[in-house]
Amino acid sequence: MWDNKALLLGRMNKMFYSFIRYVAAGIVWLINGRYKLLGTDKLPEGNYILVGPHRTWWEPVFFALAGWPHKFSFMAKKELFKNPILRWILVHANAFSVDRDHPGPSAIKTPVKNLKKTDLSLIMFPSGSRHSEEMKGGALMIAKLSGAPLVPIVYQGPVKFSGLFKRKNVTMAFGDPIYIDKRIKVNEENTAEFGDTLQAAFDKLDDEINPDWVYVDPNPKNKD
């Protein structure tokens, strides 16, 4: 009986994800127009971990649209789940709660399980916050345990919500997949090296789109 309930819930989530994807695509088109994608030929078969520098709160929507028809799960800070309506939407859109100050084992186990046992890829930001450039070890650990490759992606476009309504161009670019050796130790040294590798990939993609584009945090004092 529980297996049947889980199967039904999974089907409902897939239907809701597809529905909300078309809704989001329509809203994005109305507000900002068409976006441009580069490097789509680099996307691997099967599940993968889409990673990028966190520049706006709406990037997950753009990244999910960029990766369609692949479906994704998301990490979302636990505070967003306090509102019952928003919580319902997030859960049915494959988001899962993470305490960013004190992440528990589920912050790793949940995405690893999704990557290995479902058709859901993962969107995550290795820095964890829009106001930090420090790479953390979560993406490295998830890639190691799941065996899924990491695919770098960058967003160049408005970083203030008002800018979207000015229909300024949005361009996203995918990088070459990064495969993690399952034998690697997730320690401080390897995490730092991994962070350097990701940052180099992000810098390369930024240069490919527009080398003169510079990200400026619109709210550097905020800590979310």
C-alpha positions as a printed Julia matrix, in Angstrom:
224×3 Matrix{Float64}:
  0.0    0.0     0.0
  2.79   2.41    0.89
  4.56   1.6    -2.4
  1.38   2.49   -4.28
  1.09   5.78   -2.39
  4.71   6.64   -3.14
  4.19   5.8    -6.81
  1.07   7.96   -6.98
  2.83  10.85   -5.24
  5.71  10.55   -7.66
  3.37  10.74  -10.65
  1.57  13.74   -9.19
  4.89  15.53   -8.65
  5.93  14.84  -12.24
  2.64  16.23  -13.54
  2.9   19.31  -11.32
  6.54  19.87  -12.32
  5.62  19.75  -16.02
  2.68  22.08  -15.44
  4.67  24.6   -13.4
  7.46  24.47  -15.99
  5.11  25.7   -18.72
  3.69  28.34  -16.38
  7.22  29.54  -15.51
  8.26  29.57  -19.18
  5.23  31.7   -20.04
  5.89  34.17  -17.24
  9.57  34.46  -18.16
  8.66  35.08  -21.81
  6.11  37.75  -20.89
  8.45  39.53  -18.49
 11.83  39.15  -20.14
 11.38  37.67  -23.6
 13.51  34.91  -25.05
 16.72  33.76  -23.38
 19.8   32.4   -25.15
 21.47  29.07  -24.4
 25.03  28.07  -25.26
 26.66  24.64  -24.97
 23.53  22.49  -24.83
 25.46  19.8   -26.72
 27.62  19.35  -23.62
 24.78  17.99  -21.47
 25.4   14.33  -20.6
 22.99  11.43  -20.79
 21.28  10.5   -17.54
 21.19  12.5   -14.33
 23.67  15.24  -13.57
 24.31  18.03  -11.07
 23.86  21.51  -12.52
 26.12  23.92  -10.61
 26.58  27.64  -11.02
 27.58  30.84   -9.21
 24.56  32.17   -7.3
 23.75  35.62   -8.7
 19.95  35.96   -8.43
 17.09  34.33   -6.54
 15.35  33.43   -9.84
 18.31  31.52  -11.3
 16.88  28.12  -10.32
 13.87  28.85  -12.54
 16.06  29.85  -15.5
 18.38  26.87  -14.95
 15.45  24.45  -14.81
 14.09  25.92  -18.04
 17.54  25.7   -19.63
 17.82  22.0   -18.78
 14.34  21.01  -20.02
 13.14  18.35  -20.79
 15.24  17.03  -17.92
 13.58  17.39  -14.53
 15.4   18.65  -11.45
 15.28  18.66   -7.69
 16.37  21.72   -5.74
 17.85  22.62   -2.39
 15.87  25.37   -0.66
 16.55  27.03    2.66
 14.26  25.8     5.43
 12.78  29.25    6.05
 10.91  29.04    2.74
  8.98  26.0     3.99
  7.36  27.86    6.88
  4.6   29.22    4.64
  2.18  26.28    4.05
  1.24  27.37    0.52
  4.84  27.92   -0.54
  5.84  24.67    1.15
  3.23  22.75   -0.88
  4.5   24.3    -4.12
  8.15  23.64   -3.25
  7.57  20.01   -2.28
  5.6   19.27   -5.44
  8.27  21.02   -7.52
 10.87  18.57   -6.11
 12.47  21.01   -3.67
 13.75  19.78   -0.3
 14.53  21.73    2.84
 18.09  22.43    3.99
 19.25  24.21    7.14
 22.14  26.23    5.74
 23.52  27.09    9.2
 23.41  23.5    10.46
 22.98  21.14    7.48
 22.19  17.6     8.57
 22.87  14.27    6.79
 19.7   14.68    4.7
 21.32  17.6     2.83
 23.57  14.96    1.23
 21.45  11.8     1.42
 18.33  13.25   -0.22
 19.97  14.5    -3.44
 22.19  11.41   -3.69
 19.11   9.19   -3.46
 17.29  11.26   -6.08
 20.25  11.13   -8.47
 20.69   7.37   -8.11
 17.1    6.13   -7.89
 14.9    8.64   -9.75
 14.95  10.56  -13.03
 15.65  13.83  -11.19
 18.88  15.72  -11.74
 19.95  18.36   -9.22
 20.39  22.13   -9.33
 22.63  23.54   -6.62
 24.94  26.46   -5.9
 28.31  25.39   -4.43
 28.71  28.71   -2.59
 25.32  28.22   -0.91
 24.45  31.92   -0.91
 24.1   34.8    -3.34
 26.39  36.83   -1.1
 29.34  34.47   -0.9
 31.9   33.2    -3.4
 33.41  30.6    -1.07
 32.94  27.1    -2.46
 31.68  24.54    0.03
 32.13  20.77   -0.08
 28.51  19.7    -0.55
 28.6   19.48   -4.36
 31.83  17.49   -4.25
 30.4   15.02   -1.73
 27.13  14.57   -3.64
 28.97  13.98   -6.92
 31.32  11.48   -5.25
 28.53   9.45   -3.62
 26.06   9.55   -6.52
 28.49   9.11   -9.4
 26.65  11.87  -11.29
 28.76  14.38  -13.22
 28.73  18.08  -12.4
 27.77  20.42  -15.23
 28.87  24.06  -14.8
 26.42  26.75  -15.9
 26.51  30.53  -15.66
 23.82  33.17  -15.93
 24.43  36.6   -17.4
 21.5   38.97  -17.22
 19.67  41.3   -14.84
 20.57  40.78  -11.17
 17.82  43.1    -9.95
 14.22  41.96  -10.36
 13.27  45.29  -11.92
 15.82  44.62  -14.65
 13.86  41.61  -15.88
 10.95  43.87  -16.83
 13.29  45.95  -18.97
 13.66  42.84  -21.16
 17.43  42.92  -20.95
 19.06  39.92  -22.55
 19.56  36.75  -20.5
 22.18  34.29  -21.68
 23.18  31.01  -20.04
 26.04  28.72  -21.0
 26.74  25.09  -20.11
 30.3   23.86  -19.58
 31.94  20.48  -19.99
 30.86  17.84  -17.46
 33.18  17.29  -14.5
 33.45  13.71  -13.23
 34.54  13.04   -9.66
 36.6    9.98   -8.73
 34.68   8.01   -6.09
 37.99   7.32   -4.33
 38.67  11.0    -3.64
 38.74  12.13   -0.02
 36.5   15.09    0.77
 38.97  17.03    2.87
 39.96  20.68    3.07
 42.68  20.4     0.44
 40.56  18.57   -2.14
 37.57  20.8    -1.49
 39.73  23.88   -2.15
 41.09  22.33   -5.35
 37.57  21.42   -6.44
 36.46  24.99   -5.77
 39.28  26.31   -7.95
 38.26  23.93  -10.75
 34.64  25.08  -10.61
 35.59  28.76  -10.47
 37.82  28.32  -13.52
 34.92  26.68  -15.36
 32.58  29.54  -14.41
 35.14  32.15  -15.5
 35.59  30.4   -18.85
 31.84  30.38  -19.5
 31.51  34.03  -18.52
 34.26  34.88  -21.0
 32.54  32.87  -23.73
 29.28  34.79  -23.26
 30.67  38.27  -22.64
 34.13  38.86  -21.17
 33.17  42.41  -20.22
 30.21  41.35  -18.06
 30.89  41.73  -14.34
 28.64  40.52  -11.54
 28.01  43.1    -8.84
 26.06  41.92   -5.77
 23.06  44.32   -5.52
 22.69  43.64   -1.78
 26.16  42.79   -0.44
 25.18  43.33    3.19
 22.35  40.8     3.13
 23.01  37.34    4.46
 20.48  34.9     3.06
